[in-house]
Amino acid sequence: MFGRRSNAASAPAPAASAAGAAKVVPPVLQQEAVRARPEPSPVPAPQAPQAPLPKSEDYFRTKSMIFGALIEAIDLAQLARLEGEAAREEIRDIVSEIIGLKNIVLSIAEQEELLDDICNDVLGYGPLEPLLARDDIADVMVNGADRTFIEVAGKIQLTSVRFRDNQQLMNICQRIVSQVGRRVDEASPICDARLPDGSRVNVIAPPLAIDGPALTIRKFKKDKLTLDQLVRFGAISPEGAKILQIIGKVRCNVVISGGTGSGKTTLLNCLTAFIEHDERVITCEDAAELQLQQPHVVRLETRPPNLEGQGQVTMRDLVKNCLRMRPERIIVGEVRGPEAFDLLQAMNTGHDGSMGTLHANSPRECLARIESMITMGGFSLPSRTLREMITGSVDVIIQAMRMRDGSRRITHITEVMGMEGDVIITQDLFVYDVLGEDANGRLIGRHRSTGIGRPRFWERARYYGEERALAAAIDAAADKMEEAL
């Protein structure tokens, strides 16, 4: 059977497995088989993942001892050739033999938990597997081997998850980053990567991380959120959601701004759902997170330098290159530096409907950040020229915010109107007002229309045949405000 070490073939074999292949007991375990092996207990059907309970030191010592015997008993090269489920079953069979030969007394539940933990260590992400399986967790934060935090419903909680030692944590970090061709070690201690589902991963290792490797995972939900779901969650009003839908359809150039964890990427994913299926879309990201459903999408990802400091491909390189790829829309996952200049150039040279996100705390600050990022890139252009370029490129700024109760809200839908002197003029279409909080500390607020009856992108909406839907959404928002007053 695959996974067994070939040098154990001369050892006496116990009873045949259910698959009919002979079990081979490695020599390291024969010396301990001094008693008759008890009949194996029936294994119950696997249950849904639950929050892990604290484990004792005895559990970790037992697991470490069994894990060491397992490594001696299996051939990792042959195990790697098996499919995931087959490899997991093979490991479970061998671990069950080890438990029997070493006469370790475990209940059925304890044995199942131990089997799952060891399978996760060998084939998956170890103690992180139960956390990654939960869809209610937004972030996983590992601060060394002994402390792991999660974010649930906007609040950070300490978990009972721990690793055997910092080396096990480092091995799991290596396993994650190697999937996307990255590496993390003392020579390259900082790394951005992603999981197969698109979840974003950041690793910072010793000597930069003093208390052991620090691993941060921004998880993606299995089911991609839609604007309708954001409405149900209270992140935006139905009328505001309709406005956002029209903005996405009529190819307005959009910048989504907000703080860390405010939901910028989620909102960008929602807006891309309204891109027509016959449009060619090119995305540029540091770690590929966007989940576009259109059939004609090209995904590009940056690359860090190698050990010799060569081979780096920056975000600006990607944006400049994708201009030669005949895009109709360019979507930049996050604008952090001088690529802001190239994105603005793309927006006002025929690539309408381009989108990007950046970190800012208000629409006004967003505009200042774009200007400062271009300046930091070494462009010696006058401030007025930069601002004219911004106003000629960006149509709408959508501001997202994570509130103090952990909820996420779209607080502004703001149009960029133009220039008056040296000042960029903006107008808010929708804003979010905080009215108070309930007995449980949850904020109470409302999205309100500012009463603008004819947005600047009205003519664009008419060109795409959406002016009636836009007028209906604006009228509905105005009626709701009158009822509220």
C-alpha positions as CSV (number, residue, x, y, z in Angstrom):
1,M,0.0,0.0,0.0
2,F,1.3,3.5,-0.8
3,G,2.7,5.5,2.1
4,R,4.4,2.6,3.9
5,R,8.2,2.6,4.0
6,S,9.5,-0.1,1.6
7,N,12.3,-1.2,4.0
8,A,9.6,-2.6,6.3
9,A,8.6,-5.3,3.9
10,S,10.4,-8.1,5.9
11,A,8.4,-7.4,9.0
12,P,5.5,-9.7,10.0
13,A,2.2,-8.3,8.8
14,P,-0.9,-8.0,10.9
15,A,-4.5,-8.6,9.6
16,A,-5.3,-7.3,6.1
17,S,-7.0,-4.0,5.7
18,A,-10.5,-3.4,4.4
19,A,-9.0,-2.6,1.0
20,G,-7.4,-6.1,0.9
21,A,-3.8,-4.8,1.0
22,A,-1.5,-6.2,3.7
23,K,-0.6,-3.9,6.6
24,V,3.2,-3.6,7.2
25,V,4.3,-2.9,10.7
26,P,7.6,-1.0,10.8
27,P,10.4,-2.4,13.0
28,V,10.3,0.6,15.3
29,L,6.9,-0.5,16.4
30,Q,7.4,-4.3,16.6
31,Q,9.3,-4.1,19.9
32,E,6.4,-2.5,21.6
33,A,3.8,-5.0,20.4
34,V,4.1,-7.2,23.5
35,R,0.4,-7.6,24.1
36,A,-2.4,-8.8,22.0
37,R,-3.9,-6.0,20.0
38,P,-7.4,-5.2,21.0
39,E,-10.2,-5.1,18.5
40,P,-10.5,-1.6,17.0
41,S,-13.4,0.4,18.1
42,P,-16.0,1.4,15.5
43,V,-15.3,4.9,14.2
44,P,-18.3,7.2,14.2
45,A,-19.3,9.3,11.2
46,P,-17.5,12.7,11.1
47,Q,-19.5,15.6,12.5
48,A,-19.6,19.2,11.6
49,P,-16.6,21.3,12.8
50,Q,-17.0,22.9,16.2
51,A,-15.0,25.4,18.1
52,P,-11.8,23.7,19.4
53,L,-11.7,23.0,23.2
54,P,-8.6,23.6,25.2
55,K,-6.2,20.6,25.1
56,S,-4.0,19.4,28.0
57,E,-0.2,19.0,28.0
58,D,-0.7,15.2,28.1
59,Y,-2.6,15.4,24.8
60,F,0.2,17.3,23.1
61,R,2.8,14.9,24.5
62,T,0.8,11.9,23.2
63,K,0.3,13.5,19.9
64,S,4.0,14.4,19.6
65,M,5.0,10.8,20.4
66,I,2.5,9.3,17.9
67,F,3.5,11.9,15.2
68,G,7.2,10.9,15.6
69,A,6.4,7.2,15.2
70,L,4.2,8.0,12.1
71,I,7.0,9.9,10.4
72,E,9.3,6.8,10.8
73,A,6.5,4.5,9.5
74,I,5.5,6.3,6.3
75,D,7.2,7.1,3.1
76,L,6.4,10.8,2.4
77,A,7.4,10.5,-1.3
78,Q,4.9,7.8,-1.9
79,L,2.3,9.4,0.2
80,A,2.5,12.6,-1.9
81,R,1.4,10.6,-5.0
82,L,-2.0,9.8,-3.4
83,E,-5.1,11.9,-3.7
84,G,-6.1,13.9,-0.7
85,E,-8.8,11.5,0.7
86,A,-6.7,8.4,0.0
87,A,-3.7,9.8,1.7
88,R,-5.9,10.9,4.7
89,E,-7.3,7.3,5.0
90,E,-3.8,5.8,4.8
91,I,-2.5,8.0,7.6
92,R,-5.6,7.2,9.7
93,D,-5.0,3.5,9.3
94,I,-1.3,3.8,10.3
95,V,-2.1,6.0,13.3
96,S,-4.7,3.6,14.5
97,E,-2.1,0.8,14.4
98,I,0.4,2.9,16.4
99,I,-2.3,3.7,19.0
100,G,-3.0,-0.1,19.3
101,L,0.7,-1.2,19.4
102,K,1.6,1.4,22.0
103,N,-1.4,0.5,24.1
104,I,-2.5,4.1,24.4
105,V,-5.9,4.4,26.1
106,L,-8.2,6.9,24.3
107,S,-11.9,7.3,24.0
108,I,-13.5,7.1,20.6
109,A,-13.9,10.9,20.5
110,E,-10.3,11.5,21.7
111,Q,-9.0,9.1,19.1
112,E,-11.0,10.8,16.3
113,E,-9.8,14.2,17.4
114,L,-6.2,12.9,17.4
115,L,-6.6,11.3,14.0
116,D,-7.9,14.6,12.5
117,D,-5.2,16.7,14.1
118,I,-2.4,14.4,12.8
119,C,-3.9,14.3,9.3
120,N,-4.1,18.1,9.3
121,D,-0.5,18.3,10.4
122,V,0.7,16.0,7.6
123,L,-1.6,17.1,4.7
124,G,-3.2,20.4,5.6
125,Y,-2.6,23.5,7.7
126,G,-2.4,21.8,11.1
127,P,-4.3,23.4,14.0
128,L,-5.5,26.1,11.6
129,E,-7.8,23.7,9.7
130,P,-10.8,23.9,12.1
131,L,-10.6,27.8,11.9
132,L,-10.3,27.8,8.1
133,A,-13.4,25.5,7.9
134,R,-15.6,28.0,9.7
135,D,-17.3,30.5,7.4
136,D,-18.1,33.0,10.2
137,I,-14.4,33.9,10.8
138,A,-13.1,37.0,8.9
139,D,-9.5,37.0,10.1
140,V,-7.1,34.5,11.7
141,M,-4.1,36.1,13.6
142,V,-1.4,33.8,14.9
143,N,1.1,35.4,17.3
144,G,3.7,32.7,17.7
145,A,2.9,29.1,18.6
146,D,0.9,29.6,21.7
147,R,-1.5,32.5,20.9
148,T,-4.1,32.5,18.1
149,F,-6.8,35.1,17.7
150,I,-9.8,35.3,15.3
151,E,-12.2,38.0,14.3
152,V,-15.9,37.0,14.5
153,A,-18.7,39.5,13.9
154,G,-16.2,42.4,13.9
155,K,-14.8,41.5,17.3
156,I,-11.4,39.9,18.1
157,Q,-11.4,36.8,20.3
158,L,-8.6,34.6,21.7
159,T,-8.9,30.9,20.8
160,S,-7.5,27.7,22.4
161,V,-5.6,26.8,19.2
162,R,-1.9,26.3,19.7
163,F,0.9,24.8,17.8
164,R,3.4,22.2,18.9
165,D,6.2,24.7,18.7
166,N,7.4,27.6,16.5
167,Q,9.0,25.2,14.0
168,Q,5.6,23.6,13.3
169,L,4.1,27.0,12.7
170,M,7.0,27.9,10.4
171,N,6.5,24.7,8.5
172,I,2.8,25.5,7.9
173,C,3.8,29.0,6.8
174,Q,6.2,27.5,4.3
175,R,3.5,25.2,3.0
176,I,1.1,28.1,2.4
177,V,3.5,30.4,0.6
178,S,5.1,27.6,-1.5
179,Q,1.7,27.1,-3.2
180,V,2.1,30.4,-5.0
181,G,5.9,30.2,-5.6
182,R,7.0,32.3,-2.6
183,R,9.3,31.5,0.2
184,V,9.8,32.7,3.8
185,D,12.9,32.2,5.9
186,E,15.6,34.3,7.7
187,A,16.8,35.6,4.3
188,S,13.3,36.6,3.2
189,P,11.3,37.0,6.4
190,I,8.3,38.9,5.0
191,C,5.9,37.4,2.5
192,D,2.5,38.0,1.0
193,A,0.7,34.9,-0.3
194,R,-2.8,33.5,-0.7
195,L,-4.7,30.3,-0.1
196,P,-6.4,28.4,-2.9
197,D,-9.7,30.0,-2.2
198,G,-8.2,33.5,-2.5
199,S,-7.8,34.3,1.2
200,R,-5.0,36.7,1.7
201,V,-2.0,35.6,3.8
202,N,0.8,37.6,5.4
203,V,3.8,36.0,7.1
204,I,6.6,37.7,9.0
205,A,9.2,35.4,10.5
206,P,12.1,35.7,13.0
207,P,14.3,37.5,13.4
208,L,11.9,40.3,12.5
209,A,9.1,38.7,14.6
210,I,10.6,38.4,18.0
211,D,8.1,36.0,19.7
212,G,7.9,33.5,16.8
213,P,6.4,33.6,13.3
214,A,3.3,35.9,13.0
215,L,0.7,34.7,10.5
216,T,-2.3,36.7,9.4
217,I,-5.0,35.3,7.2
218,R,-7.8,37.5,5.8
219,K,-10.4,34.8,5.0
220,F,-12.9,34.8,2.1
221,K,-16.4,33.5,2.6
222,K,-17.2,30.5,0.6
223,D,-20.2,32.2,-0.9
224,K,-19.4,35.6,-2.4
225,L,-21.4,38.4,-1.0
226,T,-23.8,40.4,-3.3
227,L,-25.2,43.9,-3.1
228,D,-28.6,42.4,-2.0
229,Q,-26.9,40.7,1.0
230,L,-25.1,44.0,1.9
231,V,-28.6,45.6,1.9
232,R,-29.8,42.9,4.3
233,F,-26.8,43.4,6.6
234,G,-27.6,47.1,6.7
235,A,-24.3,48.1,5.0
236,I,-26.3,50.2,2.4
237,S,-29.9,51.1,1.8
238,P,-31.9,49.6,-1.1
239,E,-31.9,52.9,-2.9
240,G,-28.1,53.3,-2.4
241,A,-27.5,49.8,-3.7
242,K,-29.5,50.6,-6.8
243,I,-27.3,53.7,-7.4
244,L,-24.2,51.5,-7.0
245,Q,-25.6,49.0,-9.4
246,I,-26.1,51.7,-12.0
247,I,-22.6,53.1,-11.3
248,G,-21.1,49.7,-12.1
249,K,-23.3,49.3,-15.3
250,V,-22.7,52.7,-16.9
251,R,-18.9,52.4,-16.6
252,C,-18.2,55.1,-14.1
253,N,-14.5,55.2,-12.9
254,V,-14.7,54.3,-9.3
255,V,-12.3,54.5,-6.3
256,I,-13.3,52.6,-3.2
257,S,-11.7,54.0,-0.1
258,G,-11.7,52.9,3.6
259,G,-9.6,51.8,6.5
260,T,-8.1,48.3,7.1
261,G,-10.8,45.7,7.3
262,S,-13.6,48.1,6.3
263,G,-14.8,45.8,3.4
264,K,-13.2,47.5,0.4
265,T,-12.4,44.3,-1.5
266,T,-15.8,42.8,-0.7
267,L,-17.5,45.9,-2.1
268,L,-15.3,45.9,-5.2
269,N,-16.3,42.3,-5.8
270,C,-20.0,43.3,-5.5
271,L,-19.6,46.1,-8.1
272,T,-17.8,43.9,-10.6
273,A,-20.9,41.7,-10.7
274,F,-22.5,44.3,-12.9
275,I,-19.8,44.3,-15.6
276,E,-21.2,43.0,-18.9
277,H,-20.0,39.5,-19.9
278,D,-18.7,40.7,-23.3
279,E,-16.2,43.1,-21.7
280,R,-12.5,42.3,-21.4
281,V,-11.4,42.9,-17.8
282,I,-7.8,42.8,-16.5
283,T,-7.1,42.8,-12.7
284,C,-3.8,43.7,-11.1
285,E,-3.2,42.7,-7.5
286,D,-0.4,42.1,-5.0
287,A,-2.1,38.8,-3.9
288,A,-5.0,37.7,-6.1
289,E,-8.2,38.1,-4.1
290,L,-10.8,39.3,-6.5
291,Q,-13.4,36.7,-7.6
292,L,-14.8,38.0,-10.8
293,Q,-17.5,35.8,-12.4
294,Q,-17.2,37.1,-16.0
295,P,-15.9,34.8,-18.7
296,H,-13.3,37.2,-20.1
297,V,-11.0,38.1,-17.2
298,V,-7.2,38.2,-17.1
299,R,-5.7,38.1,-13.6
300,L,-2.2,39.5,-13.0
301,E,-0.2,39.3,-9.8
302,T,2.9,41.1,-8.7
303,R,6.2,39.3,-7.9
304,P,8.8,40.1,-5.2
305,P,12.5,40.2,-5.9
306,N,14.5,37.0,-5.5
307,L,17.5,36.5,-3.1
308,E,19.7,38.4,-5.5
309,G,17.3,41.3,-5.5
310,Q,16.3,40.8,-9.1
311,G,13.2,39.8,-10.9
312,Q,10.7,42.0,-9.1
313,V,7.5,42.9,-10.9
314,T,5.7,45.9,-9.3
315,M,2.1,47.0,-9.5
316,R,3.1,49.8,-11.7
317,D,4.7,47.3,-14.1
318,L,1.5,45.4,-14.3
319,V,-0.7,48.4,-14.8
320,K,1.6,49.7,-17.6
321,N,1.7,46.3,-19.3
322,C,-2.1,45.7,-19.1
323,L,-2.6,48.9,-21.1
324,R,-1.0,47.0,-24.0
325,M,-3.4,44.0,-23.6
326,R,-6.5,45.7,-25.1
327,P,-8.4,46.0,-21.8
328,E,-11.9,47.5,-21.6
329,R,-11.8,47.8,-17.8
330,I,-8.7,47.8,-15.5
331,I,-9.3,46.8,-11.9
332,V,-6.4,47.4,-9.4
333,G,-6.9,45.5,-6.2
334,E,-5.2,48.1,-4.0
335,V,-3.5,51.4,-5.0
336,R,-0.5,52.0,-2.7
337,G,2.0,54.0,-4.7
338,P,3.0,55.5,-8.1
339,E,0.7,53.1,-9.9
340,A,-2.0,55.6,-9.1
341,F,-0.6,57.8,-11.9
342,D,-0.9,55.0,-14.5
343,L,-4.4,54.1,-13.3
344,L,-5.6,57.7,-13.7
345,Q,-4.0,57.7,-17.2
346,A,-5.9,54.6,-18.0
347,M,-9.2,56.0,-16.7
348,N,-9.1,59.1,-18.9
349,T,-7.8,57.4,-22.1
350,G,-10.6,55.1,-23.1
351,H,-10.8,52.6,-20.3
352,D,-14.0,53.8,-18.7
353,G,-15.3,51.7,-15.8
354,S,-11.9,51.1,-14.3
355,M,-11.9,50.6,-10.5
356,G,-9.5,50.5,-7.6
357,T,-9.3,50.6,-3.8
358,L,-7.1,52.6,-1.5
359,H,-6.7,53.4,2.2
360,A,-8.3,56.6,3.3
361,N,-10.7,57.8,6.0
362,S,-13.0,60.1,3.9
363,P,-13.6,60.9,0.3
364,R,-11.7,64.2,0.6
365,E,-8.7,62.4,2.2
366,C,-8.9,59.9,-0.7
367,L,-8.3,62.6,-3.2
368,A,-5.4,63.9,-1.2
369,R,-3.9,60.4,-0.9
370,I,-4.0,59.9,-4.7
371,E,-2.2,63.2,-5.2
372,S,0.4,62.4,-2.5
373,M,1.0,58.8,-4.0
374,I,1.7,60.3,-7.4
375,T,4.1,62.8,-5.9
376,M,6.0,60.1,-4.0
377,G,6.5,58.3,-7.2
378,G,8.8,61.0,-8.4
379,F,6.5,62.9,-10.7
380,S,7.4,66.6,-10.6
381,L,4.0,67.9,-11.8
382,P,2.3,71.0,-10.4
383,S,-0.5,70.4,-7.9
384,R,-3.1,71.9,-10.1
385,T,-2.1,69.6,-13.0
386,L,-2.4,66.6,-10.7
387,R,-5.8,67.7,-9.4
388,E,-7.1,68.3,-13.0
389,M,-6.0,64.8,-13.9
390,I,-7.8,63.4,-10.8
391,T,-11.1,65.3,-11.6
392,G,-10.8,64.2,-15.3
393,S,-10.4,60.6,-14.3
394,V,-12.3,59.7,-11.2
395,D,-16.1,59.9,-11.3
396,V,-17.3,58.4,-8.0
397,I,-15.7,57.7,-4.6
398,I,-17.3,55.1,-2.4
399,Q,-16.3,55.3,1.3
400,A,-16.5,52.2,3.4
401,M,-16.0,52.1,7.2
402,R,-15.8,49.6,10.0
403,M,-17.8,51.1,12.8
404,R,-16.8,50.8,16.5
405,D,-19.3,48.0,17.1
406,G,-17.7,45.9,14.4
407,S,-20.3,46.4,11.7
408,R,-19.3,47.6,8.2
409,R,-21.1,50.4,6.5
410,I,-20.9,52.4,3.2
411,T,-20.8,55.9,4.6
412,H,-20.5,58.0,1.5
413,I,-21.3,57.8,-2.2
414,T,-19.6,60.9,-3.5
415,E,-19.2,62.4,-7.0
416,V,-16.1,64.3,-8.1
417,M,-17.5,67.4,-9.8
418,G,-14.5,69.4,-11.0
419,M,-12.3,72.3,-10.0
420,E,-12.9,75.7,-8.5
421,G,-9.6,77.5,-8.5
422,D,-7.1,75.0,-7.1
423,V,-9.7,73.1,-5.1
424,I,-11.4,69.8,-6.1
425,I,-15.2,70.1,-5.7
426,T,-17.2,67.0,-4.6
427,Q,-20.9,66.3,-3.9
428,D,-22.3,63.6,-1.7
429,L,-25.2,61.5,-3.1
430,F,-25.7,59.3,0.0
431,V,-24.3,59.6,3.5
432,Y,-24.6,57.4,6.6
433,D,-25.7,59.1,9.9
434,V,-25.1,57.5,13.3
435,L,-28.2,58.2,15.4
436,G,-27.2,56.3,18.6
437,E,-26.8,52.8,20.0
438,D,-29.1,50.1,21.4
439,A,-28.9,48.3,24.7
440,N,-26.4,45.8,23.3
441,G,-24.0,48.5,22.1
442,R,-24.9,48.1,18.5
443,L,-24.9,51.4,16.5
444,I,-28.2,52.7,15.2
445,G,-28.0,54.7,12.0
446,R,-29.6,55.4,8.6
447,H,-28.5,56.0,5.0
448,R,-30.0,59.2,3.7
449,S,-30.0,60.9,0.3
450,T,-28.6,64.4,0.2
451,G,-31.3,65.5,-2.2
452,I,-29.2,65.7,-5.3
453,G,-31.8,65.2,-8.1
454,R,-29.4,65.0,-11.1
455,P,-26.0,63.4,-10.5
456,R,-23.1,64.3,-12.7
457,F,-23.1,60.9,-14.4
458,W,-26.8,61.4,-15.5
459,E,-25.8,61.8,-19.2
460,R,-23.7,58.7,-18.9
461,A,-26.7,56.8,-17.5
462,R,-28.8,58.1,-20.4
463,Y,-26.2,56.9,-22.9
464,Y,-26.4,53.3,-21.4
465,G,-30.2,53.5,-21.1
466,E,-30.3,53.6,-17.3
467,E,-31.6,57.1,-16.7
468,R,-35.1,55.9,-15.7
469,A,-33.8,53.4,-13.2
470,L,-31.5,56.2,-11.8
471,A,-34.4,58.6,-11.5
472,A,-36.5,56.0,-9.8
473,A,-33.8,55.3,-7.2
474,I,-33.2,59.0,-6.5
475,D,-37.0,59.6,-6.1
476,A,-37.4,56.6,-3.8
477,A,-34.5,57.9,-1.6
478,A,-36.1,61.4,-1.5
479,D,-39.5,60.0,-0.6
480,K,-38.0,57.9,2.3
481,M,-36.2,61.0,3.6
482,E,-39.5,63.0,3.6
483,E,-41.2,60.2,5.5
484,A,-38.3,60.1,8.0
485,L,-38.7,63.9,8.6
